[in-house]
Amino acid sequence: MNSTAGIKVDRFTAGVAKLMRGYEEVSISEIKRRIECGEYLYECDFIDEKGVSRILSMYEQLTAQGVNCTLFDHGKPSDIQFLRNWVQSCRGVAEEVERDIDREVLGYCEDDAAEQ
């Protein structure tokens, strides 16, 4: 099973190259090759919240330039709202884990203080 997220664009432009080079050290010829071969312009593991956030940012910037983009998750075309919701969910889980860790640490500190 393909567990990646990615973005493809329909054509090469100087704006696409400039934007892509801001995210990844890659030659202009490699960017052009990826587009012409129908490969992902950028891809990451689907569980990489920062990578998926980067893809969403690229999508917004490219569509603002008038470039047609297609988002993918698990090798299939995806919806921007689905990926936004997924990133938001990841952030919510991370915040909850941090709160649980803080509570656990504070609980141990309170228990230690009571014993002294």
Backbone hydrogen bonds in HBPLUS format (Angstrom, degrees):
<---DONOR---> <-ACCEPTOR-->    atom                        ^
c    i                          cat <-CA-CA->   ^        H-A-AA   ^      H-
h    n   atom  resd res      DA  || num        DHA   H-A  angle D-A-AA Bond
n    s   type  num  typ     dist DA aas  dist angle  dist       angle   num
A0046-PHE N   A0003-SER O   2.83 MM  43  5.56 168.4  1.84 140.1 137.2     1
A0074-HIS N   A0004-THR O   2.73 MM  70  5.15 149.0  1.82 160.4 169.0     2
A0005-ALA N   A0044-CYS O   2.84 MM  39  5.50 155.9  1.89 154.4 160.4     3
A0044-CYS N   A0005-ALA O   2.93 MM  39  5.50 152.0  2.01 154.3 160.8     4
A0006-GLY N   A0072-PHE O   3.03 MM  66  5.04 154.1  2.10 128.6 131.9     5
A0072-PHE N   A0006-GLY O   2.89 MM  66  5.04 146.9  2.00 149.4 145.6     6
A0007-ILE N   A0042-TYR O   3.04 MM  35  5.69 142.6  2.18 160.0 168.4     7
A0041-LEU N   A0007-ILE O   2.68 MM  34  5.74 154.9  1.74 157.8 166.5     8
A0008-LYS N   A0070-THR O   2.95 MM  62  5.27 158.6  1.99 149.4 156.5     9
A0070-THR N   A0008-LYS O   2.87 MM  62  5.27 153.9  1.94 148.8 153.7    10
A0010-ASP N   A0068-ASN O   3.09 MM  58  5.69 145.2  2.21 159.6 163.8    11
A0017-ALA N   A0013-THR O   3.09 MM   4  6.44 164.2  2.12 151.9 155.3    12
A0018-LYS N   A0014-ALA O   2.88 MM   4  6.10 163.5  1.91 152.1 156.7    13
A0019-LEU N   A0015-GLY O   2.93 MM   4  6.02 164.5  1.96 146.1 150.8    14
A0020-MET N   A0016-VAL O   2.89 MM   4  6.00 170.1  1.90 154.7 157.9    15
A0021-ARG N   A0017-ALA O   2.98 MM   4  6.09 158.9  2.02 149.5 154.9    16
A0022-GLY N   A0019-LEU O   2.97 MM   3  5.22 142.1  2.12 103.2 114.8    17
A0023-TYR N   A0020-MET O   2.93 MM   3  5.28 151.5  2.02 108.6 117.6    18
A0024-GLU N   A0020-MET O   2.96 MM   4  6.17 145.1  2.08 153.0 164.1    19
A0030-GLU N   A0027-SER O   3.14 MM   3  5.17 121.9  2.49  94.3 108.4    20
A0031-ILE N   A0027-SER O   3.05 MM   4  6.42 155.5  2.11 149.5 156.2    21
A0032-LYS N   A0028-ILE O   2.93 MM   4  6.17 165.6  1.96 153.4 157.1    22
A0033-ARG N   A0029-SER O   2.90 MM   4  6.04 153.9  1.96 141.1 148.6    23
A0034-ARG N   A0030-GLU O   2.94 MM   4  6.14 164.4  1.97 150.6 153.8    24
A0035-ILE N   A0031-ILE O   3.14 MM   4  6.41 160.9  2.18 150.3 154.9    25
A0036-GLU N   A0032-LYS O   2.93 MM   4  6.13 172.6  1.94 156.3 158.5    26
A0037-CYS N   A0033-ARG O   2.87 MM   4  5.96 147.4  1.98 151.5 159.9    27
A0039-GLU N   A0034-ARG O   2.81 MM   5  4.89 149.8  1.90 159.3 158.0    28
A0038-GLY N   A0035-ILE O   3.08 MM   3  5.18 159.0  2.12 106.6 112.8    29
A0048-ASP N   A0045-ASP O   2.99 MM   3  5.28 164.6  2.02 114.2 118.3    30
A0051-GLY N   A0048-ASP O   3.04 MM   3  5.19 114.9  2.49  99.8 115.6    31
A0052-VAL N   A0048-ASP O   2.90 MM   4  6.22 161.5  1.93 161.6 167.1    32
A0053-SER N   A0049-GLU O   2.92 MM   4  6.07 153.7  1.99 143.1 151.0    33
A0054-ARG N   A0050-LYS O   2.93 MM   4  6.15 147.3  2.04 140.2 149.2    34
A0055-ILE N   A0051-GLY O   2.98 MM   4  6.32 151.3  2.07 145.4 152.9    35
A0056-LEU N   A0052-VAL O   2.98 MM   4  6.30 156.3  2.04 149.2 155.1    36
A0057-SER N   A0053-SER O   2.95 MM   4  6.21 155.0  2.01 147.0 153.9    37
A0058-MET N   A0054-ARG O   2.88 MM   4  6.14 158.6  1.93 150.6 156.5    38
A0059-TYR N   A0055-ILE O   2.87 MM   4  6.09 159.0  1.92 149.1 155.1    39
A0060-GLU N   A0056-LEU O   3.02 MM   4  6.27 162.8  2.05 149.9 153.3    40
A0061-GLN N   A0057-SER O   3.03 MM   4  6.26 162.7  2.06 151.0 155.6    41
A0062-LEU N   A0058-MET O   2.80 MM   4  5.93 163.5  1.83 157.0 161.9    42
A0063-THR N   A0059-TYR O   2.91 MM   4  6.00 167.1  1.92 153.1 156.9    43
A0064-ALA N   A0060-GLU O   3.10 MM   4  6.13 144.1  2.23 135.7 145.3    44
A0065-GLN N   A0062-LEU O   2.95 MM   3  5.06 135.3  2.16  98.4 111.4    45
A0067-VAL N   A0062-LEU O   3.05 MM   5  5.38 163.0  2.08 147.7 142.4    46
A0066-GLY N   A0063-THR O   2.98 MM   3  4.86 154.5  2.04  99.3 107.2    47
A0078-SER N   A0071-LEU O   2.73 MM   7  5.22 156.9  1.78 132.8 132.4    48
A0073-ASP N   A0076-LYS O   2.94 MM   3  5.54 156.2  2.00 158.2 160.5    49
A0076-LYS N   A0073-ASP O   3.12 MM   3  5.54 169.2  2.13 116.6 119.8    50
A0082-PHE N   A0079-ASP O   3.13 MM   3  5.31 120.8  2.50 100.4 114.4    51
A0083-LEU N   A0079-ASP O   3.24 MM   4  6.65 161.6  2.28 155.6 159.2    52
A0084-ARG N   A0080-ILE O   2.89 MM   4  6.13 157.8  1.94 151.5 158.5    53
A0085-ASN N   A0081-GLN O   2.87 MM   4  6.01 163.1  1.90 149.2 153.6    54
A0086-TRP N   A0082-PHE O   2.93 MM   4  6.16 151.3  2.02 145.3 153.8    55
A0087-VAL N   A0083-LEU O   2.99 MM   4  6.21 162.0  2.02 150.5 154.1    56
A0088-GLN N   A0084-ARG O   2.94 MM   4  6.16 163.7  1.97 152.1 156.9    57
A0089-SER N   A0085-ASN O   2.87 MM   4  6.03 153.6  1.94 145.8 153.1    58
A0090-CYS N   A0086-TRP O   2.95 MM   4  6.25 156.2  2.00 148.5 154.7    59
A0091-ARG N   A0087-VAL O   2.98 MM   4  6.29 158.0  2.03 151.5 157.2    60
A0092-GLY N   A0088-GLN O   2.94 MM   4  6.19 153.5  2.01 146.3 153.9    61
A0093-VAL N   A0089-SER O   2.94 MM   4  6.22 157.4  1.99 152.4 157.9    62
A0094-ALA N   A0090-CYS O   2.96 MM   4  6.19 160.5  2.00 149.6 155.0    63
A0095-GLU N   A0091-ARG O   2.96 MM   4  6.18 156.8  2.01 147.8 153.7    64
A0096-GLU N   A0092-GLY O   2.99 MM   4  6.19 155.7  2.05 145.5 152.3    65
A0097-VAL N   A0093-VAL O   2.90 MM   4  6.14 157.2  1.95 152.4 158.4    66
A0098-GLU N   A0094-ALA O   3.01 MM   4  6.24 158.9  2.06 146.2 151.8    67
A0099-ARG N   A0095-GLU O   2.97 MM   4  6.25 157.9  2.02 148.3 154.1    68
A0100-ASP N   A0096-GLU O   2.91 MM   4  6.16 160.5  1.95 149.7 155.2    69
A0101-ILE N   A0097-VAL O   2.89 MM   4  6.13 156.2  1.95 151.0 157.6    70
A0102-ASP N   A0098-GLU O   2.89 MM   4  6.12 162.4  1.92 150.5 155.5    71
A0103-ARG N   A0099-ARG O   2.86 MM   4  6.10 161.4  1.90 152.7 157.7    72
A0104-GLU N   A0100-ASP O   2.91 MM   4  6.07 156.9  1.96 144.6 151.3    73
A0105-VAL N   A0101-ILE O   2.86 MM   4  6.09 164.1  1.89 155.5 159.4    74
A0106-LEU N   A0102-ASP O   2.83 MM   4  5.97 167.2  1.85 153.0 157.1    75
A0107-GLY N   A0103-ARG O   2.79 MM   4  5.87 150.8  1.87 142.8 151.6    76
A0108-TYR N   A0104-GLU O   2.99 MM   4  6.25 154.4  2.06 146.1 152.2    77
A0109-CYS N   A0105-VAL O   2.93 MM   4  6.20 156.8  1.98 149.8 156.7    78
A0110-GLU N   A0106-LEU O   2.89 MM   4  6.09 158.1  1.93 150.1 155.5    79
A0111-ASP N   A0107-GLY O   2.98 MM   4  6.18 156.4  2.04 145.6 152.0    80
A0112-ASP N   A0108-TYR O   2.90 MM   4  6.10 158.5  1.94 149.9 155.6    81
A0113-ALA N   A0109-CYS O   2.96 MM   4  6.14 155.8  2.02 147.3 153.6    82
A0114-ALA N   A0110-GLU O   3.04 MM   4  6.21 149.1  2.14 143.6 151.5    83
A0115-GLU N   A0111-ASP O   3.23 MM   4  6.46 141.6  2.38 141.8 150.9    84
